[in-house]
Amino acid sequence: MSDQNGADELDIDEEEDVSARERLEAEADRAVTEFDEGVVDLLAWVLDTETRARIYVYLRQHPASTSDEVAEGTGLYPSTVREALAQLHEEDTVDRHKRESAGAGNNPYEYDAIAPSSLVRGVVGQVQAQLNTVFNLDQKLSDTEDDADAPDPVRITVEEDEKDTE
């Protein structure tokens, strides 16, 4: 009889382990989703739209993807993805190259997103100029020449991280 009780206790322990593991995995998935949403919100500001931000994040996670793969992975309409990728490529935010294929037929473009440090470096000058305009507002409004040669109070530099180049 003790064998049966021991087996019952083992089954309960295994069920609790599985249940705890499932809860932990669900919480981890939720945390990743919330983190991804936060990243998308920030990137939407840098890249102008949420659509472009979602595409950028997808390409960082899935390099060498075609527009159809990006559309499927992001849930965006294929035509929307193609238009956004064309704009991002024109702005040098994504790189593209033809997919290599052994057979005859259509070789679609594959896209890769630039490193985050390169993306940030591209907007730093714009942000720095806007911040300096705000900080120098008194001088600009009063039209005084006293501090005309004074350096701008805000200077932003971006250093490349070794991880970004991988």
Secondary structure, DSSP 8 states (H G I E B T S, - for coil): -HHHHHHHHHHHHHHHHHHHHHHHHHHHHHHHHHHHHHHHHHHHHHHSSHHHHHHHHHHHHS-SB-HHHHHHHHT--HHHHHHHHHHHHHTTSEEEEE---SSSS---EEEEE--HHHHHHHHHHHHHHHHHHHHTHHHHHHT--TTTTS--S--------GGGG-
